[in-house]
Amino acid sequence: MKISPSILAANLTRLSEALSKLNSEVTDFIHLDIMDGHFVPPLTFGEQLSTAIKKETSIPLDIHLMTAQPEKEIPKYYELEPHNITFHYEAASFPIRLAQEIRSKGIKAGIALNPATPVAVLNDIYTYFDLILIMTVEPGYYGQSFLSNGMQRLSEVMNLRQRLSEKTDHLPLIEVDGGVNAENAVSLRTINVDIAVAGSFVFKAEDYNTQIEILKGNI
């Protein structure tokens, strides 16, 4: 399982220092939580700070847009050439069109589902996406606990991928975001989740890389 530390949980006033502590051989991605104060209550940062992060690290960027109008925000991040740009199903009027636009730039397209959104909504749009992000907390704030229905929903999406893999070779990555820690990481690895986002668990510790290795099951 790959790990994508959420930089929002770091001390943003000492961003360069935080990024320098992440070993690129251990850290697979850096998760950027872009919040607009509309789709979710908080307002975090946008393309300017994201550009500064890009300049400070060679680790691929995992961009997660929690914005009310993703079609207006997505183009701002093309120049950063991130690994993926993920937007929310609940916020998009034309998710397939957006996915096609992102992919046309050579960037992986991701779709995120809030905890109350049925996994079944993926049935008709599955093949247009390279990554499916399952939220295991209500989006907007870091430091929340993993919701009790989180593992069930992840199992549902893994089963969906298994069923559809019998009809297509397309296998999008499955990512989980919210309340990831050493205990539930064991279960996440067991069901073959591809990427886990971790904020507080990584950045509230002294040694970020050790925390990441714990989540990967290497320690």
N, C-alpha and C positions, 0 to 999 in steps of 0.2 A: 504494500500500500504506500502510495506517495503522499507527502505532506505539504500542505500549502499554508504556511503561517500567515495569519491575518495581521497586517501591519498596523491596523487601527488600534490594536491592543498594546502596541509599543508606545514609548514616550515620543510623541511626534515632534517635540521640541529638541530632541536629540536623535533625529531620524538617521542621520549619517552613521552615528555610532551604533545604533541598533542594526542597521543593514550590514555593517562591517563585521558584526559578530556572527552572522549567518554564514556557515560554511556551504559553499556552492556544491560541494560533493555530498552534502547531507540534505540540504534544502532543495526540494524539487521545483517549487513555485513560490511566488510571493502573492498573497491574496489581497486585492485592493477592493475595499468596500466603499463604493461610491454612492452616497445617499443625498437626496435632494431636498429633504424636509417636507416632501409632499406624499410620495408613495409610502415613505416611513417617516416618523416624526423627526429624527435627528438630521442635521445637515453636517456632513463630514468634509470631504475634500473632492476636488475635481481634477481636470486634466493638467492643471499647473503643477500640483504636488505630485501627481502621477508621473509627469515628465521628469521631475526632480528625482524621483525614486528610480526611474529607468536609467538615469545618468550615474547613479550610485552603485548599481549592481548589474551583474551579468545573469542573474537568476531570472528565468522566464516569468512574466507577469500573468496572473490569473485575475482578470478584471470582472468584478461582479457589480452590475449596475442595479441599484435599488432606487430607480427613478420612475416618475409617473409617465414620462414620454421618452421611452428609450430610443425611438427613431430619431429624436433630435440630439440625443447625447452620444450615441454610438460612434458617429463619424469623428468625434473629437479624439478618439483613442486609436484610430487607424495608424497614425504615424509612429505610435509606440511599438508597433509590431508585436503585440502580446501573444502568448500561447493561445489564449481564448478570450472572447468577450461574451459574458453571460448576462442575459436580461430576464426579467420575470414574466412568466406566462400571464399573470394577473394584470400586468401593466400594458401588454402589447395587443393592439388591435389586429395587426398583421404579422404574426410571429414567423410564418414561413418566408414571407418576403424579406424580413429583417435577417433571418438566418442565411438566406441566399446572398444578401448584400455583404454580410460579414465574411462568408466563405469566398466571395469573389475577390476579397483583399488578401487571400492566403492565410486567414486567421480562422481558428476553430470557433464554431458557433455553439453557445451553451444556452440552455433554457432552465430556469429555476422555478421550483414549485414551493409555495408556502405550505405550512403544515395542514391547513384545512382544504387544500386543493386536491381532488382525487387524482391518483396516479393514472387513472384511465384516460385522462385528457391527452396523454402522450400517444395513444394508439394511432391517431391520424397524422401526427406531426413528427413522430419518432425518427424517421429516416432523414429528416432535414437537419438534424442536430448531431454535433460531434461530442457533446457533453450534456449530461443531465445532472442538475444540482438539486438535491433534496434538502430542504431546510428542516433541521431538527430543533429549531427554536423559532419563535416569531421574529421576523427580521427587524433590525433597527438598533439593537443594543448588544454589545458583547458582554460576556460574563454570565450569560443565562445557562440554566441547566438543560440538559438533553431531555426533550419531551418524551413522555411514556409511549407515545405511538410512533416514535421515530424509527425504531428497529423494524416494526411491522411494515411501515411504508417503504423502507429500504429493501426489505425482502420482496415486497410487491414489485418494485421497479427492477430488481434483479431477476425475478421470475418473468417479467415482461420481456426483458432483454433476452432471456433464454428462449422464450417462445418465438419471438420474432427472428432470432438468429437462425431458426429452422427455415425461414423464408427469405432471408437476406444475409449477406456477409457483413452488413453494416453493424458495427458494435460500438456505440458511443460510450465514452467514459462515464462512470457513475461517481459523482462527488457528493460528499456530505458536509454540511456546514451547521455548526451550533452545538455547544456543550461537549465537544470532543475532549476526552481525557484518557488516562492510562487504562482505566477499567473498561469503558465501552469500546476503546480501540481494539481490544481483543476480539469482540464480537464483530466489529467492522471488518477486521482482517479475515475472520472466519467466513463471512458471506461474500468475500472478494470485492469489497468496495475498492475502487481504483485510487481515489484521492480523498483525503480528509483535511478539512480546514480546521486549524486550531489557533486560537488567539491567546486567551489568558493563560492556558496551560503552557504555552511556549514563552511568552514575553513577560510573565510575572515571575519567572525563574531566573536564576543567575546565569546558568549555562543553557542557552537556547538550543544548541545542537544536541546536547544530551537529552533534552525533552523530546526533540524530534525523533531521536533514535529509540526512545522508549515507546513512542506511538507506533513506530514501525515494527516493534517487537525485536529489535536488535539488542536491547539491554533488558 
